[in-house]
């Protein structure tokens, strides 16, 4: 113990950084399960979210990994959120602080085991101590289900012919699948009006429209279309191409409509597509 304390003292005197103990977190999954552990950090950037997977450290020294689109809520305080908090859920990520303040935006990552990286609605990234954070809602509709919330902002469903399903959906290029909050039935005819461009890598020229970029590959979610193309899927069914076509598509299955991009390495992606969804 004396050696350990002496080492810390020497490190402090030498100006070397001392890693803080990682924070603990609860992951509420979209299937209703809850997993608990520490916010681990890996790699040279000490990141938690790596290639689309979030990580929790457990007592046996191993990590539990979860696709980010299967995590509804990251909770740091425990207990049940109140109705006012759940009533703020919309279609984007929601950050709730321990002082009661909140903001819409986008979860970027957790680094060093104790710091949240968040992007606000103005597109500015900021870092904040996890010890000041209460919860991060990554999948608002699944969060409503997990906490049995029956108030406003219920899942969007299709109404009469030609009726838009709601506000435009933002499809983030670095997320495996983006939940639209819309439930469809097999045989529904659904039209997609998409706009925007994404980057599917950090090198110059790695830009994709909704129809995709220059490359194709057998390991992409849909190997029949180029990298970066706008895709859809229903629940766990096979992905289907959307792109820039505006003719309605027949839904191949019943369930939750998810949107994503055709890429198998999401960590270096950036940007988003905006998609308006309409029943025909």
ChimeraX commands (.cxc) that place a marker at each C-alpha (Angstrom):
marker #1 position 0.00,0.00,0.00 radius 0.5
marker #1 position 2.87,2.36,0.84 radius 0.5
marker #1 position 4.42,1.67,-2.58 radius 0.5
marker #1 position 1.09,2.31,-4.29 radius 0.5
marker #1 position 0.60,5.63,-2.49 radius 0.5
marker #1 position 4.17,6.60,-3.21 radius 0.5
marker #1 position 3.66,5.86,-6.90 radius 0.5
marker #1 position 0.59,8.12,-7.00 radius 0.5
marker #1 position 2.49,10.87,-5.19 radius 0.5
marker #1 position 5.41,10.62,-7.62 radius 0.5
marker #1 position 3.03,10.69,-10.60 radius 0.5
marker #1 position 1.31,13.77,-9.24 radius 0.5
marker #1 position 4.65,15.48,-8.61 radius 0.5
marker #1 position 5.80,14.63,-12.11 radius 0.5
marker #1 position 2.63,16.05,-13.62 radius 0.5
marker #1 position 1.51,12.66,-15.00 radius 0.5
marker #1 position -2.26,12.11,-15.44 radius 0.5
marker #1 position -3.93,9.84,-12.91 radius 0.5
marker #1 position -6.87,7.92,-14.35 radius 0.5
marker #1 position -10.04,8.38,-12.35 radius 0.5
marker #1 position -12.07,5.33,-11.40 radius 0.5
marker #1 position -14.58,4.53,-14.16 radius 0.5
marker #1 position -18.20,5.40,-13.45 radius 0.5
marker #1 position -20.85,2.72,-13.07 radius 0.5
marker #1 position -23.81,2.55,-15.43 radius 0.5
marker #1 position -26.98,0.60,-16.14 radius 0.5
marker #1 position -27.82,-0.24,-19.75 radius 0.5
marker #1 position -31.56,-0.64,-20.33 radius 0.5
marker #1 position -31.82,-2.67,-23.52 radius 0.5
marker #1 position -34.56,-2.41,-26.14 radius 0.5
marker #1 position -35.72,-5.94,-25.23 radius 0.5
marker #1 position -36.37,-4.86,-21.63 radius 0.5
marker #1 position -33.26,-6.36,-20.03 radius 0.5
marker #1 position -31.00,-4.35,-17.73 radius 0.5
marker #1 position -27.23,-4.81,-17.53 radius 0.5
marker #1 position -24.94,-3.15,-14.97 radius 0.5
marker #1 position -21.21,-2.59,-14.88 radius 0.5
marker #1 position -18.48,0.01,-15.26 radius 0.5
marker #1 position -17.95,2.38,-18.18 radius 0.5
marker #1 position -14.81,0.85,-19.65 radius 0.5
marker #1 position -12.40,2.61,-22.01 radius 0.5
marker #1 position -10.36,1.02,-24.80 radius 0.5
marker #1 position -7.81,2.03,-27.40 radius 0.5
marker #1 position -5.59,5.04,-27.78 radius 0.5
marker #1 position -8.62,7.36,-27.50 radius 0.5
marker #1 position -9.92,5.59,-24.36 radius 0.5
marker #1 position -13.38,5.22,-25.94 radius 0.5
marker #1 position -16.38,3.20,-24.83 radius 0.5
marker #1 position -18.35,3.18,-28.10 radius 0.5
marker #1 position -16.24,1.30,-30.64 radius 0.5
marker #1 position -17.44,0.26,-34.12 radius 0.5
marker #1 position -21.06,0.66,-33.13 radius 0.5
marker #1 position -20.79,-1.29,-29.84 radius 0.5
marker #1 position -21.07,0.02,-26.27 radius 0.5
marker #1 position -19.09,-1.74,-23.53 radius 0.5
marker #1 position -19.69,-2.50,-19.86 radius 0.5
marker #1 position -17.05,-3.94,-17.54 radius 0.5
marker #1 position -18.10,-6.74,-15.19 radius 0.5
marker #1 position -16.52,-8.33,-12.11 radius 0.5
marker #1 position -14.75,-11.13,-13.98 radius 0.5
marker #1 position -12.66,-8.60,-15.87 radius 0.5
marker #1 position -14.41,-9.18,-19.19 radius 0.5
marker #1 position -16.57,-6.76,-21.16 radius 0.5
marker #1 position -20.19,-7.10,-22.12 radius 0.5
marker #1 position -20.73,-5.53,-25.56 radius 0.5
marker #1 position -24.02,-4.26,-26.95 radius 0.5
marker #1 position -24.91,-2.79,-30.37 radius 0.5
marker #1 position -25.70,0.84,-29.70 radius 0.5
marker #1 position -29.09,0.54,-31.44 radius 0.5
marker #1 position -30.09,-2.12,-28.87 radius 0.5
marker #1 position -29.48,0.17,-25.88 radius 0.5
marker #1 position -32.54,2.25,-25.01 radius 0.5
marker #1 position -31.16,4.15,-21.99 radius 0.5
marker #1 position -27.80,4.62,-20.28 radius 0.5
marker #1 position -28.59,5.27,-16.62 radius 0.5
marker #1 position -26.08,6.49,-14.03 radius 0.5
marker #1 position -28.30,7.14,-10.99 radius 0.5
marker #1 position -30.73,4.23,-10.73 radius 0.5
marker #1 position -34.38,4.46,-9.84 radius 0.5
marker #1 position -37.26,5.28,-12.13 radius 0.5
marker #1 position -37.42,8.56,-14.09 radius 0.5
marker #1 position -40.41,10.75,-13.31 radius 0.5
marker #1 position -43.23,11.45,-15.73 radius 0.5
marker #1 position -42.00,14.96,-16.54 radius 0.5
marker #1 position -38.66,13.56,-17.65 radius 0.5
marker #1 position -40.22,10.86,-19.81 radius 0.5
marker #1 position -42.58,13.46,-21.27 radius 0.5
marker #1 position -39.57,15.26,-22.80 radius 0.5
marker #1 position -38.74,12.29,-25.03 radius 0.5
marker #1 position -39.03,13.07,-28.72 radius 0.5
marker #1 position -37.34,11.49,-31.73 radius 0.5
marker #1 position -33.74,12.41,-30.95 radius 0.5
marker #1 position -31.40,11.55,-28.10 radius 0.5
marker #1 position -32.11,13.18,-24.75 radius 0.5
marker #1 position -29.54,14.06,-22.08 radius 0.5
marker #1 position -30.75,14.57,-18.50 radius 0.5
marker #1 position -28.41,16.03,-15.90 radius 0.5
marker #1 position -28.48,15.40,-12.15 radius 0.5
marker #1 position -29.46,19.01,-11.53 radius 0.5
marker #1 position -32.68,18.37,-13.46 radius 0.5
marker #1 position -31.73,20.20,-16.67 radius 0.5
marker #1 position -31.99,18.41,-20.02 radius 0.5
marker #1 position -31.27,18.90,-23.70 radius 0.5
marker #1 position -31.96,17.22,-27.02 radius 0.5
marker #1 position -28.96,16.34,-29.15 radius 0.5
marker #1 position -26.81,13.36,-30.04 radius 0.5
marker #1 position -24.74,10.95,-27.98 radius 0.5
marker #1 position -21.20,10.71,-29.37 radius 0.5
marker #1 position -19.23,8.58,-26.91 radius 0.5
marker #1 position -17.98,8.07,-23.37 radius 0.5
marker #1 position -14.22,8.43,-22.90 radius 0.5
marker #1 position -11.73,7.68,-20.15 radius 0.5
marker #1 position -14.47,5.96,-18.16 radius 0.5
marker #1 position -15.69,9.21,-16.63 radius 0.5
marker #1 position -16.51,11.68,-19.43 radius 0.5
marker #1 position -19.48,12.01,-21.78 radius 0.5
marker #1 position -19.02,13.44,-25.29 radius 0.5
marker #1 position -22.29,15.04,-26.45 radius 0.5
marker #1 position -23.35,17.02,-29.51 radius 0.5
marker #1 position -25.99,19.69,-28.90 radius 0.5
marker #1 position -28.69,20.70,-31.36 radius 0.5
marker #1 position -26.41,23.40,-32.81 radius 0.5
marker #1 position -23.90,20.72,-33.81 radius 0.5
marker #1 position -21.36,21.71,-31.16 radius 0.5
marker #1 position -19.59,18.94,-29.29 radius 0.5
marker #1 position -19.03,19.26,-25.57 radius 0.5
marker #1 position -17.55,17.10,-22.82 radius 0.5
marker #1 position -19.00,16.75,-19.36 radius 0.5
marker #1 position -18.31,14.62,-16.30 radius 0.5
marker #1 position -20.47,11.51,-16.13 radius 0.5
marker #1 position -20.86,12.14,-12.39 radius 0.5
marker #1 position -23.05,15.11,-13.37 radius 0.5
marker #1 position -25.25,13.06,-15.75 radius 0.5
marker #1 position -28.43,11.27,-14.77 radius 0.5
marker #1 position -29.51,9.47,-17.95 radius 0.5
marker #1 position -28.94,9.37,-21.69 radius 0.5
marker #1 position -31.91,8.28,-23.79 radius 0.5
marker #1 position -30.63,6.70,-27.03 radius 0.5
marker #1 position -33.84,5.07,-28.24 radius 0.5
marker #1 position -36.78,7.19,-27.07 radius 0.5
marker #1 position -39.59,4.84,-28.07 radius 0.5
marker #1 position -37.96,1.80,-26.48 radius 0.5
marker #1 position -37.35,3.91,-23.37 radius 0.5
marker #1 position -41.08,4.65,-23.16 radius 0.5
marker #1 position -41.74,0.91,-23.32 radius 0.5
marker #1 position -39.03,0.05,-20.77 radius 0.5
marker #1 position -40.47,2.52,-18.24 radius 0.5
marker #1 position -44.10,1.81,-19.21 radius 0.5
marker #1 position -44.75,5.44,-20.09 radius 0.5
marker #1 position -48.26,6.03,-21.43 radius 0.5
marker #1 position -48.19,9.80,-21.79 radius 0.5
marker #1 position -47.62,11.89,-24.92 radius 0.5
marker #1 position -45.27,11.13,-27.78 radius 0.5
marker #1 position -46.61,7.63,-28.35 radius 0.5
marker #1 position -45.26,5.60,-31.28 radius 0.5
marker #1 position -46.14,7.10,-34.62 radius 0.5
marker #1 position -48.52,5.07,-36.73 radius 0.5
marker #1 position -49.79,5.60,-40.24 radius 0.5
marker #1 position -53.12,7.25,-40.76 radius 0.5
marker #1 position -55.01,7.96,-43.96 radius 0.5
marker #1 position -53.52,7.67,-47.42 radius 0.5
marker #1 position -50.87,10.29,-48.07 radius 0.5
marker #1 position -50.50,11.23,-44.42 radius 0.5
marker #1 position -46.93,11.84,-43.27 radius 0.5
marker #1 position -45.87,9.72,-40.33 radius 0.5
marker #1 position -44.49,12.70,-38.43 radius 0.5
marker #1 position -41.46,14.97,-38.31 radius 0.5
marker #1 position -38.48,14.11,-40.55 radius 0.5
marker #1 position -36.30,11.29,-39.28 radius 0.5
marker #1 position -32.58,11.94,-38.89 radius 0.5
marker #1 position -30.53,8.92,-39.99 radius 0.5
marker #1 position -27.08,9.16,-38.39 radius 0.5
marker #1 position -24.32,7.59,-40.48 radius 0.5
marker #1 position -22.38,6.31,-37.46 radius 0.5
marker #1 position -25.30,4.38,-35.95 radius 0.5
marker #1 position -26.03,0.82,-36.99 radius 0.5
marker #1 position -29.79,1.43,-37.19 radius 0.5
marker #1 position -31.93,4.46,-36.39 radius 0.5
marker #1 position -35.37,3.79,-34.92 radius 0.5
marker #1 position -38.01,5.80,-36.80 radius 0.5
marker #1 position -40.59,5.27,-34.07 radius 0.5
marker #1 position -42.94,3.94,-36.77 radius 0.5
marker #1 position -44.60,0.53,-36.80 radius 0.5
marker #1 position -45.60,-0.90,-40.18 radius 0.5
marker #1 position -47.55,-3.93,-41.32 radius 0.5
marker #1 position -46.48,-6.38,-43.99 radius 0.5
marker #1 position -47.85,-5.19,-47.33 radius 0.5
marker #1 position -48.00,-1.48,-46.37 radius 0.5
marker #1 position -46.92,0.81,-49.21 radius 0.5
marker #1 position -44.51,3.38,-47.82 radius 0.5
marker #1 position -42.72,6.22,-49.62 radius 0.5
marker #1 position -39.42,7.74,-48.51 radius 0.5
marker #1 position -38.23,11.24,-49.38 radius 0.5
marker #1 position -34.57,11.50,-48.39 radius 0.5
marker #1 position -32.04,14.30,-48.54 radius 0.5
marker #1 position -28.46,14.92,-47.46 radius 0.5
marker #1 position -25.03,13.36,-47.84 radius 0.5
marker #1 position -22.79,11.42,-45.48 radius 0.5
marker #1 position -19.10,10.54,-45.16 radius 0.5
marker #1 position -18.35,6.82,-44.89 radius 0.5
marker #1 position -14.68,7.37,-44.01 radius 0.5
marker #1 position -12.18,10.06,-43.14 radius 0.5
marker #1 position -10.32,10.14,-46.48 radius 0.5
marker #1 position -11.06,12.71,-49.16 radius 0.5
marker #1 position -13.79,11.67,-51.56 radius 0.5
marker #1 position -15.47,9.13,-49.27 radius 0.5
marker #1 position -18.82,10.86,-49.71 radius 0.5
marker #1 position -22.13,9.13,-50.28 radius 0.5
marker #1 position -25.52,10.30,-51.46 radius 0.5
marker #1 position -28.64,8.35,-50.53 radius 0.5
marker #1 position -27.87,6.02,-53.48 radius 0.5
marker #1 position -24.39,5.26,-52.15 radius 0.5
marker #1 position -20.78,5.96,-53.02 radius 0.5
marker #1 position -18.32,4.28,-55.36 radius 0.5
marker #1 position -17.56,1.03,-53.53 radius 0.5
marker #1 position -19.42,-2.24,-53.18 radius 0.5
marker #1 position -18.55,-5.15,-50.92 radius 0.5
marker #1 position -19.83,-8.56,-49.84 radius 0.5
marker #1 position -19.67,-7.62,-46.14 radius 0.5
marker #1 position -22.00,-4.63,-46.33 radius 0.5
marker #1 position -25.50,-5.06,-44.82 radius 0.5
marker #1 position -26.87,-5.05,-48.40 radius 0.5
marker #1 position -24.09,-6.19,-50.78 radius 0.5
marker #1 position -26.25,-5.43,-53.83 radius 0.5
marker #1 position -25.99,-1.63,-53.40 radius 0.5
marker #1 position -23.01,0.73,-52.93 radius 0.5
marker #1 position -21.48,1.75,-49.64 radius 0.5
marker #1 position -23.33,4.46,-47.73 radius 0.5
marker #1 position -26.68,3.97,-49.46 radius 0.5
marker #1 position -29.82,4.60,-47.41 radius 0.5
marker #1 position -31.31,1.31,-46.18 radius 0.5
marker #1 position -34.38,0.22,-44.29 radius 0.5
marker #1 position -35.32,-2.88,-42.35 radius 0.5
marker #1 position -38.28,-4.09,-40.33 radius 0.5
marker #1 position -37.30,-5.40,-36.93 radius 0.5
marker #1 position -34.70,-8.13,-37.51 radius 0.5
marker #1 position -35.62,-8.74,-41.14 radius 0.5
marker #1 position -33.14,-8.40,-44.01 radius 0.5
marker #1 position -32.23,-4.82,-45.04 radius 0.5
marker #1 position -33.67,-3.32,-48.22 radius 0.5
marker #1 position -32.41,-0.43,-50.35 radius 0.5
marker #1 position -34.20,2.93,-50.31 radius 0.5
marker #1 position -31.83,5.45,-51.88 radius 0.5
marker #1 position -33.35,8.40,-53.73 radius 0.5
marker #1 position -36.30,6.55,-55.20 radius 0.5
marker #1 position -39.64,8.13,-54.36 radius 0.5
marker #1 position -41.97,5.36,-55.52 radius 0.5
marker #1 position -43.62,3.59,-52.58 radius 0.5
marker #1 position -42.06,0.35,-51.38 radius 0.5
marker #1 position -44.05,-2.63,-50.15 radius 0.5
marker #1 position -43.05,-3.47,-46.60 radius 0.5
marker #1 position -41.71,-7.04,-46.43 radius 0.5
marker #1 position -42.68,-7.68,-42.80 radius 0.5
marker #1 position -44.54,-6.26,-39.82 radius 0.5
marker #1 position -42.75,-4.45,-37.02 radius 0.5
marker #1 position -40.66,-1.40,-36.19 radius 0.5
marker #1 position -39.22,0.47,-39.18 radius 0.5
marker #1 position -35.47,1.12,-38.85 radius 0.5
marker #1 position -33.24,3.16,-41.16 radius 0.5
marker #1 position -29.47,3.04,-41.61 radius 0.5
marker #1 position -26.59,3.31,-44.07 radius 0.5
marker #1 position -24.94,0.52,-46.04 radius 0.5
marker #1 position -21.63,0.21,-44.22 radius 0.5
marker #1 position -20.02,-2.40,-41.98 radius 0.5
marker #1 position -17.52,-0.02,-40.33 radius 0.5
marker #1 position -19.42,2.84,-38.72 radius 0.5
marker #1 position -16.80,4.32,-36.40 radius 0.5
marker #1 position -15.32,6.66,-39.02 radius 0.5
marker #1 position -18.65,7.77,-40.49 radius 0.5
marker #1 position -20.17,11.21,-40.06 radius 0.5
marker #1 position -23.17,13.20,-41.24 radius 0.5
marker #1 position -26.78,12.17,-41.61 radius 0.5
marker #1 position -29.67,11.78,-44.02 radius 0.5
marker #1 position -33.04,13.41,-43.40 radius 0.5
marker #1 position -36.00,11.22,-44.37 radius 0.5
marker #1 position -39.72,12.00,-44.54 radius 0.5
marker #1 position -41.84,8.84,-44.48 radius 0.5
marker #1 position -45.35,8.71,-45.97 radius 0.5
marker #1 position -47.96,6.00,-46.39 radius 0.5
marker #1 position -49.40,5.71,-49.89 radius 0.5
marker link #1:1,2 radius 0.2
marker link #1:2,3 radius 0.2
marker link #1:3,4 radius 0.2
marker link #1:4,5 radius 0.2
marker link #1:5,6 radius 0.2
marker link #1:6,7 radius 0.2
marker link #1:7,8 radius 0.2
marker link #1:8,9 radius 0.2
marker link #1:9,10 radius 0.2
marker link #1:10,11 radius 0.2
marker link #1:11,12 radius 0.2
marker link #1:12,13 radius 0.2
marker link #1:13,14 radius 0.2
marker link #1:14,15 radius 0.2
marker link #1:15,16 radius 0.2
marker link #1:16,17 radius 0.2
marker link #1:17,18 radius 0.2
marker link #1:18,19 radius 0.2
marker link #1:19,20 radius 0.2
marker link #1:20,21 radius 0.2
marker link #1:21,22 radius 0.2
marker link #1:22,23 radius 0.2
marker link #1:23,24 radius 0.2
marker link #1:24,25 radius 0.2
marker link #1:25,26 radius 0.2
marker link #1:26,27 radius 0.2
marker link #1:27,28 radius 0.2
marker link #1:28,29 radius 0.2
marker link #1:29,30 radius 0.2
marker link #1:30,31 radius 0.2
marker link #1:31,32 radius 0.2
marker link #1:32,33 radius 0.2
marker link #1:33,34 radius 0.2
marker link #1:34,35 radius 0.2
marker link #1:35,36 radius 0.2
marker link #1:36,37 radius 0.2
marker link #1:37,38 radius 0.2
marker link #1:38,39 radius 0.2
marker link #1:39,40 radius 0.2
marker link #1:40,41 radius 0.2
marker link #1:41,42 radius 0.2
marker link #1:42,43 radius 0.2
marker link #1:43,44 radius 0.2
marker link #1:44,45 radius 0.2
marker link #1:45,46 radius 0.2
marker link #1:46,47 radius 0.2
marker link #1:47,48 radius 0.2
marker link #1:48,49 radius 0.2
marker link #1:49,50 radius 0.2
marker link #1:50,51 radius 0.2
marker link #1:51,52 radius 0.2
marker link #1:52,53 radius 0.2
marker link #1:53,54 radius 0.2
marker link #1:54,55 radius 0.2
marker link #1:55,56 radius 0.2
marker link #1:56,57 radius 0.2
marker link #1:57,58 radius 0.2
marker link #1:58,59 radius 0.2
marker link #1:59,60 radius 0.2
marker link #1:60,61 radius 0.2
marker link #1:61,62 radius 0.2
marker link #1:62,63 radius 0.2
marker link #1:63,64 radius 0.2
marker link #1:64,65 radius 0.2
marker link #1:65,66 radius 0.2
marker link #1:66,67 radius 0.2
marker link #1:67,68 radius 0.2
marker link #1:68,69 radius 0.2
marker link #1:69,70 radius 0.2
marker link #1:70,71 radius 0.2
marker link #1:71,72 radius 0.2
marker link #1:72,73 radius 0.2
marker link #1:73,74 radius 0.2
marker link #1:74,75 radius 0.2
marker link #1:75,76 radius 0.2
marker link #1:76,77 radius 0.2
marker link #1:77,78 radius 0.2
marker link #1:78,79 radius 0.2
marker link #1:79,80 radius 0.2
marker link #1:80,81 radius 0.2
marker link #1:81,82 radius 0.2
marker link #1:82,83 radius 0.2
marker link #1:83,84 radius 0.2
marker link #1:84,85 radius 0.2
marker link #1:85,86 radius 0.2
marker link #1:86,87 radius 0.2
marker link #1:87,88 radius 0.2
marker link #1:88,89 radius 0.2
marker link #1:89,90 radius 0.2
marker link #1:90,91 radius 0.2
marker link #1:91,92 radius 0.2
marker link #1:92,93 radius 0.2
marker link #1:93,94 radius 0.2
marker link #1:94,95 radius 0.2
marker link #1:95,96 radius 0.2
marker link #1:96,97 radius 0.2
marker link #1:97,98 radius 0.2
marker link #1:98,99 radius 0.2
marker link #1:99,100 radius 0.2
marker link #1:100,101 radius 0.2
marker link #1:101,102 radius 0.2
marker link #1:102,103 radius 0.2
marker link #1:103,104 radius 0.2
marker link #1:104,105 radius 0.2
marker link #1:105,106 radius 0.2
marker link #1:106,107 radius 0.2
marker link #1:107,108 radius 0.2
marker link #1:108,109 radius 0.2
marker link #1:109,110 radius 0.2
marker link #1:110,111 radius 0.2
marker link #1:111,112 radius 0.2
marker link #1:112,113 radius 0.2
marker link #1:113,114 radius 0.2
marker link #1:114,115 radius 0.2
marker link #1:115,116 radius 0.2
marker link #1:116,117 radius 0.2
marker link #1:117,118 radius 0.2
marker link #1:118,119 radius 0.2
marker link #1:119,120 radius 0.2
marker link #1:120,121 radius 0.2
marker link #1:121,122 radius 0.2
marker link #1:122,123 radius 0.2
marker link #1:123,124 radius 0.2
marker link #1:124,125 radius 0.2
marker link #1:125,126 radius 0.2
marker link #1:126,127 radius 0.2
marker link #1:127,128 radius 0.2
marker link #1:128,129 radius 0.2
marker link #1:129,130 radius 0.2
marker link #1:130,131 radius 0.2
marker link #1:131,132 radius 0.2
marker link #1:132,133 radius 0.2
marker link #1:133,134 radius 0.2
marker link #1:134,135 radius 0.2
marker link #1:135,136 radius 0.2
marker link #1:136,137 radius 0.2
marker link #1:137,138 radius 0.2
marker link #1:138,139 radius 0.2
marker link #1:139,140 radius 0.2
marker link #1:140,141 radius 0.2
marker link #1:141,142 radius 0.2
marker link #1:142,143 radius 0.2
marker link #1:143,144 radius 0.2
marker link #1:144,145 radius 0.2
marker link #1:145,146 radius 0.2
marker link #1:146,147 radius 0.2
marker link #1:147,148 radius 0.2
marker link #1:148,149 radius 0.2
marker link #1:149,150 radius 0.2
marker link #1:150,151 radius 0.2
marker link #1:151,152 radius 0.2
marker link #1:152,153 radius 0.2
marker link #1:153,154 radius 0.2
marker link #1:154,155 radius 0.2
marker link #1:155,156 radius 0.2
marker link #1:156,157 radius 0.2
marker link #1:157,158 radius 0.2
marker link #1:158,159 radius 0.2
marker link #1:159,160 radius 0.2
marker link #1:160,161 radius 0.2
marker link #1:161,162 radius 0.2
marker link #1:162,163 radius 0.2
marker link #1:163,164 radius 0.2
marker link #1:164,165 radius 0.2
marker link #1:165,166 radius 0.2
marker link #1:166,167 radius 0.2
marker link #1:167,168 radius 0.2
marker link #1:168,169 radius 0.2
marker link #1:169,170 radius 0.2
marker link #1:170,171 radius 0.2
marker link #1:171,172 radius 0.2
marker link #1:172,173 radius 0.2
marker link #1:173,174 radius 0.2
marker link #1:174,175 radius 0.2
marker link #1:175,176 radius 0.2
marker link #1:176,177 radius 0.2
marker link #1:177,178 radius 0.2
marker link #1:178,179 radius 0.2
marker link #1:179,180 radius 0.2
marker link #1:180,181 radius 0.2
marker link #1:181,182 radius 0.2
marker link #1:182,183 radius 0.2
marker link #1:183,184 radius 0.2
marker link #1:184,185 radius 0.2
marker link #1:185,186 radius 0.2
marker link #1:186,187 radius 0.2
marker link #1:187,188 radius 0.2
marker link #1:188,189 radius 0.2
marker link #1:189,190 radius 0.2
marker link #1:190,191 radius 0.2
marker link #1:191,192 radius 0.2
marker link #1:192,193 radius 0.2
marker link #1:193,194 radius 0.2
marker link #1:194,195 radius 0.2
marker link #1:195,196 radius 0.2
marker link #1:196,197 radius 0.2
marker link #1:197,198 radius 0.2
marker link #1:198,199 radius 0.2
marker link #1:199,200 radius 0.2
marker link #1:200,201 radius 0.2
marker link #1:201,202 radius 0.2
marker link #1:202,203 radius 0.2
marker link #1:203,204 radius 0.2
marker link #1:204,205 radius 0.2
marker link #1:205,206 radius 0.2
marker link #1:206,207 radius 0.2
marker link #1:207,208 radius 0.2
marker link #1:208,209 radius 0.2
marker link #1:209,210 radius 0.2
marker link #1:210,211 radius 0.2
marker link #1:211,212 radius 0.2
marker link #1:212,213 radius 0.2
marker link #1:213,214 radius 0.2
marker link #1:214,215 radius 0.2
marker link #1:215,216 radius 0.2
marker link #1:216,217 radius 0.2
marker link #1:217,218 radius 0.2
marker link #1:218,219 radius 0.2
marker link #1:219,220 radius 0.2
marker link #1:220,221 radius 0.2
marker link #1:221,222 radius 0.2
marker link #1:222,223 radius 0.2
marker link #1:223,224 radius 0.2
marker link #1:224,225 radius 0.2
marker link #1:225,226 radius 0.2
marker link #1:226,227 radius 0.2
marker link #1:227,228 radius 0.2
marker link #1:228,229 radius 0.2
marker link #1:229,230 radius 0.2
marker link #1:230,231 radius 0.2
marker link #1:231,232 radius 0.2
marker link #1:232,233 radius 0.2
marker link #1:233,234 radius 0.2
marker link #1:234,235 radius 0.2
marker link #1:235,236 radius 0.2
marker link #1:236,237 radius 0.2
marker link #1:237,238 radius 0.2
marker link #1:238,239 radius 0.2
marker link #1:239,240 radius 0.2
marker link #1:240,241 radius 0.2
marker link #1:241,242 radius 0.2
marker link #1:242,243 radius 0.2
marker link #1:243,244 radius 0.2
marker link #1:244,245 radius 0.2
marker link #1:245,246 radius 0.2
marker link #1:246,247 radius 0.2
marker link #1:247,248 radius 0.2
marker link #1:248,249 radius 0.2
marker link #1:249,250 radius 0.2
marker link #1:250,251 radius 0.2
marker link #1:251,252 radius 0.2
marker link #1:252,253 radius 0.2
marker link #1:253,254 radius 0.2
marker link #1:254,255 radius 0.2
marker link #1:255,256 radius 0.2
marker link #1:256,257 radius 0.2
marker link #1:257,258 radius 0.2
marker link #1:258,259 radius 0.2
marker link #1:259,260 radius 0.2
marker link #1:260,261 radius 0.2
marker link #1:261,262 radius 0.2
marker link #1:262,263 radius 0.2
marker link #1:263,264 radius 0.2
marker link #1:264,265 radius 0.2
marker link #1:265,266 radius 0.2
marker link #1:266,267 radius 0.2
marker link #1:267,268 radius 0.2
marker link #1:268,269 radius 0.2
marker link #1:269,270 radius 0.2
marker link #1:270,271 radius 0.2
marker link #1:271,272 radius 0.2
marker link #1:272,273 radius 0.2
marker link #1:273,274 radius 0.2
marker link #1:274,275 radius 0.2
marker link #1:275,276 radius 0.2
marker link #1:276,277 radius 0.2
marker link #1:277,278 radius 0.2
marker link #1:278,279 radius 0.2
marker link #1:279,280 radius 0.2
view
